[in-house]
């Protein structure tokens, strides 16, 4: 036993592909290195005007709707991840990091079977072919952030190769949109997972320490009378 035995093993972030009908994980993609930074953006869905209004005058919105929301905020995530085969010596990698890259690329690609089926239906004269539905994708960042997402951006920068030109090192720029109840059908498993994600935010918000008006140089009378 080494003196480092008690050091907790770090939790990895990753992506889980879930069967939307059964709810069972179909594939788990573990990020080799957790990103150093995350960029998150939330745009409220205001009822009186388009979401993401700058707040300036002349928006043309109904004054009665100024404090109303149409639904959950639209949330996007961006981060940069790295994959390096040289940090996985214990795992044979005759194809370099092709498999890891392919798993991520298939999150934004239909399968050959789905494409062949769509072609078969079109040859049969099907008037309207429904768009191909992808599996439910979850992004996980610890136990407090598990949310349904859709990849909106995947940029790959391959920076090193083996003698067979298999990539062995790459940097990935990943963009995702969090799917809410406004994006998914009623009763969809992804919608329930989003509600669980939102409920976790509510619990965390309730656990935060409340501030005091005195810290802002105000009193209850200032707020009640509208004086600032």
N, C-alpha and C positions, 0 to 999 in steps of 0.2 A: 504493500500500500504506500503510495506516495503522499507527500504533504499536500498535494493538490486534489486529493480525492474528494474533499468536501466542497470544492468549487462547483456551483451549479452549472450544468451544461446549458449553453445559450439556446433560447428558442429561435427557430428559424421561421421567417415569413415564407409564404408560398401561395400557390393556387390549387384549388381543389375542383375537379370536374365532377359534377353530381348528376345522377339520373333524376330528372325533374319529376318523374312518376313515382319511383320507389324511394328516392331520397338517399340512395346508396352512393358512396364515392366510387367513381369509375377510374380516376387517375389523380395522383397527387404530384404536383411539381414543387419541389422544395428549392427555394433560392439558395444558391451556394453561399453567397455572402449577403447579409442584410444590408440594404442601401443605407448610406450615411445620412441622407436627407430625404424627406418626403415633401412634395409640394401639393397642398390640398386647396381646392377652391369651392366655395359654396355660393350658389346664386339663388336667392329666394324667388319663389313663384308668387309674385304679387298679384292680387286679384284685380286691382284697378288699372294695371298696365302690364306691359311685358316684364318678365322676370329680368333682374339685372339692371333695372333703371338706375341712372346715375344719381337720382334724387333731386335733380334740378327742377325748376318750375317749368310749366308749359308741357307737362307730360300728357295732358289731356285725360287723365284718369278721373274716375268718379271720386269725389271727396269722401263719400261714405265707405269707400273700399280701401282707403289709405292704409288701414291697419289689418286688412284681411289677407289671408293666404289661400291660394288655390290648391295647394298641396305641398308635399315635402320639397325642400330645397334641392336643386340640381347640384350634385357633388361630383367633382372630378379629382383624380389622383394622378400624380406624375412622379416618377422616380427613375434613377439609373441603377441598373444591376450589372454585375460582372459574372462571367463564367470562365473558369480557367482549369483546363485539364491537368495542368502540372500540380495542382493542389489536390488531386485525387489519385495519387500513386497506387493506392490499394485497390482501385477499380480499373480493370482492363478497359482501354478505350481505343480499339483499332480504328474507329471512325472519328476520333477526336471528339469534339463537342457537337457534332452533327445531330445526335439523338436529342440532346437537350434543346438545341435550337429548333429542331423539327417539332417537338412537343409544344413549344410556345407558338410557332407559326400555325399549327393546326387549330389554335384557338380562334383564328380569324379566317379559316379555310373550311369549306365543306369537304366531305370525304369523296373519294372517287365513286363509291357506291351511291351516294346521294346524287352526284352529278349524272351518273349513268341512269338512275331512276328518273330524274327530271327529263333527260333526253328521251327515254322510252315513252314517258307520258306525252311529251310534245309530238312524237311521231304517231302516237295513237290519236292525235287530234284533240287532246284535252284543251278546252277553251282557255282555262285559267289554271296555272300551276302555282300553288302556294309557295312562297319563299321558303327556303330551306331553314329549318329550326336547328339551332346549335344547342349543345348540352348546356346546362346551367353551370356557370362559372362563379366560384367564390374566391375572393381574395382574403387572406388571413394575415393579420399582423398582431400576433398574440391572441389571448383568449377574449380580449375586450373589443377586438375589431375583426369581425367575421361578417362579410357583406357580399351580396350578389353584385357582380360587375359585368360590364361588357368592355372588351379591349377596344380602344379607339385609336391607339397608336402603338406601333412596334417598329422601332428603328434599331438595326443591328450593325455594329461596327466591329468587323472581324480584324484582329490586329496581329495574329501570329498563326502559322500553319506548320504542319509536320511535312515529312518528305513526300507524302502522297497528296499534299495540298488540302488535307482535312483541317478545318479550323480548330485551333487548340486554345484560343483566347478570344473573348469577345466582350464588348460593352453594349448593353441593351438600354435603350430609352423606351420606357413603357408608360403609356397613358391609358387610364381607365375611367369609365363613367359608372358611378354607383347606381344600380337599378332600384327604383323605388316602386311603391304601390301604384304610382302614376304611369309606370312603364310596363307593368306586367299584368296579366289577366287576373281577375278576382279568383282567389283560391289557389293561385299558382304557388308552388313551394318557395320560389324565390321571393314572392311578396311576403310570405310569413317570415322568412329569414331576414328580410329588410326590417320588418316590424320588431324583430328581436334585437337587431342592431340598433334601431332607434330607441328602444326601451333601455338598452345599455347606456346610451348617451344620457337619457333622462336620469338614470340612477347616478351616473357620475356627476351630472350637474347638481343633483340634490346633495351630493357629498361635499361639494365645494364650500369653502368658508364664505359666509355672507359679509359684504362690506358694510360700512356705517356711513350715514350721511355726514357725520362730523369730519370724516376723512376728506370729504369733498368741499368742506367749508359751508355746508348747508344744514338746515334744520327741517323738521317736518312741516313747519309753517311755510317755509319757502316753497316747498313742493306743493302743498295744499292750496296756496294762494297763487301759484303760477309765477312766483318771483324767482329770478335767477341772479 
